[in-house]
Amino acid sequence: MKRIFAAILILMSVHAMAQQSFDISKDKEDGGLIFNGPITFNDLNKEPSFNWLKSGYSEYKPKPQVLRYLNENLKNYSMVVFLGTWCDDSHTLVPKLEKVLDLVGVTPAGLTMYGVDREKHTKGGEYKTYDITLVPTIILLRDNKEVGRITESVQTTVEEDLVAIIRKDASTSGK
């Protein structure tokens, strides 16, 4: 009886984890899909219509010397990303970010992502906490405090902009 009860508990927890935490709607402007709420790269990669993610990832060639710096330093930070699955700027920047994070080994625990609707709102209201007005927005946090953000586009490359934020934080915090 105990084994049956344990098996039922395991199945219930697996089912609960499998349920998605974001909403999917059809974009009234272009007919594409809008993901709204907490999402992961895995969620995005499962959607066959998001060709922009796969092609942007495979085509991007980050700078190895910059990746080495991020590999050593990014682990001291967490990241919050807001993106629009309908947004051209997100289509350009997010695949590059995914590749950089994969190459430097950022774990899912260090990354929180939200899909937004065309008003840049999230279903849980997180956009208010982070004052999101443009997407994509990549926010770097140290000890749960924002140390910098990339908004809409990069100054140089995504990896170099992340390094610039970390270096600026290090110079102002003495770390």
C-alpha positions in Angstrom: 0.0 0.0 0.0 2.9 2.4 0.8 4.4 1.8 -2.6 1.1 2.6 -4.4 0.8 5.8 -2.3 4.4 6.8 -3.1 3.8 6.1 -6.8 0.7 8.2 -6.8 2.5 11.1 -5.1 5.4 10.9 -7.7 2.9 10.9 -10.6 1.0 13.9 -9.1 4.2 15.9 -8.7 5.5 15.1 -12.2 2.1 16.2 -13.6 2.2 19.4 -11.6 5.7 20.2 -12.8 4.6 19.5 -16.4 1.9 22.1 -16.4 3.0 25.3 -18.0 3.1 28.5 -16.0 2.6 30.9 -19.0 -0.3 31.7 -21.2 -0.3 31.4 -24.9 -2.4 33.6 -27.1 -2.6 34.4 -30.8 -1.2 37.8 -31.7 -3.9 40.0 -33.3 -1.3 41.9 -35.3 0.7 39.2 -37.1 -1.0 35.9 -36.1 2.0 34.6 -34.2 2.1 33.2 -30.7 2.5 35.3 -27.6 3.9 33.6 -24.5 3.0 35.6 -21.4 4.4 34.7 -18.0 7.3 32.8 -16.6 9.1 30.9 -19.4 12.3 29.0 -20.1 14.5 28.6 -23.1 13.2 25.1 -23.2 9.6 26.4 -23.5 10.6 28.6 -26.3 12.6 25.9 -28.1 9.7 23.5 -28.0 7.6 25.9 -30.1 8.1 24.9 -33.8 7.0 28.4 -35.1 9.9 30.1 -33.3 12.4 29.6 -36.1 14.0 32.9 -35.1 15.3 31.3 -31.9 16.9 28.3 -33.6 18.5 30.2 -36.5 19.7 33.1 -34.3 21.3 30.7 -31.9 23.1 28.6 -34.6 24.3 31.7 -36.5 25.7 33.6 -33.5 29.4 33.4 -32.9 30.3 35.0 -29.5 33.8 36.2 -28.8 35.8 33.5 -26.9 37.9 35.9 -24.9 34.8 37.6 -23.6 33.2 34.3 -22.8 36.1 33.4 -20.6 35.6 36.5 -18.5 31.9 35.7 -18.2 32.6 32.1 -17.3 34.6 33.3 -14.4 32.4 36.2 -13.3 28.8 35.7 -14.3 28.3 33.0 -11.6 28.2 35.8 -9.0 25.0 37.3 -10.6 21.5 36.3 -11.4 19.6 37.4 -14.4 16.0 38.4 -15.2 15.0 38.6 -18.8 11.8 40.0 -20.3 11.0 39.3 -23.9 8.2 39.4 -26.4 7.8 36.4 -28.7 6.2 38.9 -31.1 9.1 41.4 -30.9 11.8 41.7 -33.6 14.3 43.0 -31.1 13.7 40.0 -28.9 14.0 37.8 -32.0 17.5 39.3 -32.6 18.9 39.4 -29.1 17.4 36.5 -27.1 18.9 33.7 -29.3 22.3 35.3 -28.8 21.8 35.5 -25.1 20.8 31.9 -25.0 24.0 30.8 -26.8 26.2 33.0 -24.5 24.6 31.6 -21.4 24.9 28.0 -22.7 28.6 28.5 -23.5 29.4 29.9 -20.1 27.2 27.4 -18.2 24.7 29.6 -16.6 22.2 27.3 -14.8 18.5 27.7 -14.9 18.5 28.7 -11.2 20.5 31.8 -12.1 18.0 32.8 -14.8 14.4 33.9 -14.6 12.6 34.8 -17.9 9.2 36.3 -18.6 7.3 36.6 -21.8 5.3 39.8 -22.2 2.3 40.8 -24.2 2.3 43.8 -26.6 1.7 46.1 -23.7 4.9 44.7 -22.1 2.8 43.2 -19.3 3.3 39.8 -17.6 0.4 37.8 -16.4 1.8 37.9 -12.8 2.6 41.6 -12.8 6.4 41.2 -12.6 6.8 43.9 -15.3 5.9 46.4 -12.6 8.5 45.2 -10.2 11.2 45.7 -12.8 9.7 48.7 -14.5 9.6 47.1 -18.0 8.8 49.5 -20.8 10.8 48.0 -23.7 11.8 44.5 -24.7 13.9 42.6 -24.6 15.2 43.7 -21.2 18.1 41.8 -19.6 18.6 42.7 -15.9 21.7 41.6 -14.0 21.4 41.3 -10.3 23.9 40.8 -7.5 22.5 39.9 -4.1 19.0 40.5 -5.5 19.9 44.1 -6.4 19.9 45.4 -9.9 23.4 46.3 -11.1 22.6 47.0 -14.7 20.4 46.2 -17.7 20.4 45.8 -21.4 17.3 47.3 -22.9 16.0 46.6 -26.4 19.5 46.4 -28.1 23.1 46.1 -27.3 25.9 48.7 -27.5 28.4 46.2 -28.8 27.5 42.5 -28.4 25.4 40.8 -25.7 28.5 39.2 -24.1 30.5 42.5 -24.1 27.6 44.5 -22.7 27.3 41.9 -19.9 31.0 42.2 -19.2 30.7 46.0 -19.1 27.9 45.8 -16.5 29.9 43.4 -14.4 33.1 45.5 -14.6 31.1 48.7 -13.7 29.6 46.8 -10.7 33.0 45.6 -9.6 34.5 49.1 -9.8 31.6 50.7 -7.8 31.2 47.9 -5.2 34.9 47.2 -4.7 34.6 43.6 -5.6 
